[in-house]
Amino acid sequence: MEFVPKFLTIVDLFEDSVEKFASRDLFGVKRNGVWSWLSYAEVKRQVDAFRASLVEAGISRGDRVAVISNNRVKWAVGAFACLGIGAVYVPMYESQLAKDWEFILKDCEANLLIVANEGIYEKVKDYPKGIPSLKKIVVMDAPKGDERAFQGWVERGLGKPLAPTKPDKDDVAFLIYTSGTTGNPKGVRLSHENIASNVSAVHEIFDIQQEDRTLSFLPWAHSFGLTCELHMILSMGGSMALNTAVDQLVAEMPEVRPTVLVAVPRIFNRIYDGVQKQMAHKPAAIQKLFRSGLKLAGKKRDGQALGFVEGITYSLASKLVFSKVREKFGGRLRYAISGGAALSKDVAEFIDSLGITVYEGYGLTETSPILTANRPGHRKIGSVGQVIPGCRVVIDREVTGDAVHGEIIGYGPNIMKGYHNRAEENAAVLMGDGGFRTGDMGYVDDEGFLFITGRIKEQYKLENGKYVVPVPLEEAIKLSLLIANVYVHGANKPHNVALIVPDFDALNEWAGGQGLSTSDPDALIKEPKVVDKIRAEVAEMSKGFKGYERIEKFALITEDFTTANGMLTPSLKLKRRAVIARYGDLIESLYARG
């Protein structure tokens, strides 16, 4: 059946929604401990007003408006105002390095820059001197009377609101710079059709409703949050509460009571760890009921009938244990949608067993982002689902020389327009027949479900010729409650080694029970008992590894991998070269030891 998109452009999507759902809540913001809500109509009013001020300032079709901000109502107002005059929105992260901001602004030849606060403004205020295209800087948090104030721009336009002009579907809407794990960021040119077609496809496979609500924390500067939350929820009449900080996510869930959670595996792993730690402190009878309930939930998921006693046990587990866990997340979660990286099958089954249905999908910024997704009635945990309407995937096995696994090539109206100013890289990934080489490895089973097996660039070969894909190994080891982060290494080496960052909250609790001092983390990780305990945890989590994948040696470190120290990208992926640059000598020492 031919795919006919519901929306041709993002402007169509926005205007359709603000008219149809005018009186409904769209964005929730927490101030002084209280949540307040803006309606679709109010957001539309601000968008039309800000658009008028943009035009008055000389912004026109094809101009680039850049923004450095976490998710805010003003971020969305700026985006939809720009798109309605054919301008291109260029989002950046507050957590990015200033040198990255400067590179992006120069590379895209930004005409206007919007920043979140005075702190960022102080870092960028001199940029116009070195970037000829950049004329003005607008500050979201500046007070009303300040000529730089975002709110002032809105208020100046309220008396002369400007309706949108309809862009061409092939016009670039967003220029999203992928943080990458090496080199300078690359600008991905996403058109109106790219994103609108992706949202249209989701309409055909998911029953998101007007009553649905998310707690939005994924950055809209990343295509996953941009398409799968901001545009998807907006297009369906739902609402988004804007999370104040990621470390407040679980605390704010009971306040917002979301029905949909759009997240990356790192968040689901935290939920997994958190629940496991809570259960470890419960009475033995509750722990036993919890374990039995998980086992029986798995049996039900596999389509097996429960016996009479099993049915009673499962009902008790659901009522006395699982429901209490769900209440911590607001008690209303219907869907947990995971993307951005591979989700551990164990974690997915765990969340699913609690009564929160998990749907994992797959895609990249370059595919706007969804290529495949599990969906109601078509779900297989461990896979990333089947192709969405309008798309298809091909597995190129010649690249890998494997009979089953190959590089995933994506096709569809969601494939990017190319990288900005990167002709050589465009030629490497964009094929003559419209395909996009993802760089990811995978296979498709007999039912059309796609399974991701690694990233071609991250795959390496051991001295014995065996290929290793490190990320699935790292994710498996991180399921230990005592381990926060892992880096696996072994390229051209006789075996794998690892750097391991302990979860110090859990480790300190365990160490205290062993009579060890926990006052000095650097001293603690050298304690023989601690090293032996982590070794046992690694062995337990590695039971499913092939022999050559096992971790032969490891070093414990106290510094976690974070965006702040440059070892994680803003989308929370490990910058492998950054880790090597910092810990290369330590890694090599693991091979030098006897």
Secondary structure as GFF3:
##gff-version 3
##sequence-region A 1 594
A	DSSP	alpha_helix	10	20	.	.	.	ID=ss1
A	DSSP	beta_strand	25	31	.	.	.	ID=ss2
A	DSSP	beta_strand	34	39	.	.	.	ID=ss3
A	DSSP	alpha_helix	40	56	.	.	.	ID=ss4
A	DSSP	beta_strand	64	68	.	.	.	ID=ss5
A	DSSP	alpha_helix	73	83	.	.	.	ID=ss6
A	DSSP	beta_strand	88	92	.	.	.	ID=ss7
A	DSSP	alpha_helix	98	108	.	.	.	ID=ss8
A	DSSP	beta_strand	112	115	.	.	.	ID=ss9
A	DSSP	alpha_helix	118	124	.	.	.	ID=ss10
A	DSSP	alpha_helix	127	130	.	.	.	ID=ss11
A	DSSP	beta_strand	136	139	.	.	.	ID=ss12
A	DSSP	alpha_helix	150	157	.	.	.	ID=ss13
A	DSSP	beta_strand	172	178	.	.	.	ID=ss14
A	DSSP	beta_strand	186	191	.	.	.	ID=ss15
A	DSSP	alpha_helix	192	205	.	.	.	ID=ss16
A	DSSP	beta_strand	213	216	.	.	.	ID=ss17
A	DSSP	alpha_helix	223	225	.	.	.	ID=ss18
A	DSSP	pi_helix	226	231	.	.	.	ID=ss19
A	DSSP	alpha_helix	232	235	.	.	.	ID=ss20
A	DSSP	beta_strand	239	242	.	.	.	ID=ss21
A	DSSP	three_ten_helix	246	248	.	.	.	ID=ss22
A	DSSP	alpha_helix	249	256	.	.	.	ID=ss23
A	DSSP	beta_strand	260	263	.	.	.	ID=ss24
A	DSSP	alpha_helix	265	280	.	.	.	ID=ss25
A	DSSP	alpha_helix	284	301	.	.	.	ID=ss26
A	DSSP	alpha_helix	308	317	.	.	.	ID=ss27
A	DSSP	pi_helix	318	322	.	.	.	ID=ss28
A	DSSP	alpha_helix	323	328	.	.	.	ID=ss29
A	DSSP	beta_strand	335	338	.	.	.	ID=ss30
A	DSSP	alpha_helix	345	353	.	.	.	ID=ss31
A	DSSP	beta_strand	357	363	.	.	.	ID=ss32
A	DSSP	three_ten_helix	365	367	.	.	.	ID=ss33
A	DSSP	beta_strand	370	373	.	.	.	ID=ss34
A	DSSP	beta_strand	386	387	.	.	.	ID=ss35
A	DSSP	beta_strand	392	396	.	.	.	ID=ss36
A	DSSP	beta_strand	406	411	.	.	.	ID=ss37
A	DSSP	alpha_helix	423	429	.	.	.	ID=ss38
A	DSSP	beta_strand	436	444	.	.	.	ID=ss39
A	DSSP	beta_strand	450	455	.	.	.	ID=ss40
A	DSSP	beta_strand	460	461	.	.	.	ID=ss41
A	DSSP	beta_strand	467	468	.	.	.	ID=ss42
A	DSSP	alpha_helix	470	477	.	.	.	ID=ss43
A	DSSP	beta_strand	483	489	.	.	.	ID=ss44
A	DSSP	beta_strand	496	502	.	.	.	ID=ss45
A	DSSP	alpha_helix	504	513	.	.	.	ID=ss46
A	DSSP	alpha_helix	521	524	.	.	.	ID=ss47
A	DSSP	alpha_helix	528	541	.	.	.	ID=ss48
A	DSSP	three_ten_helix	547	549	.	.	.	ID=ss49
A	DSSP	beta_strand	551	556	.	.	.	ID=ss50
A	DSSP	alpha_helix	576	592	.	.	.	ID=ss51
###
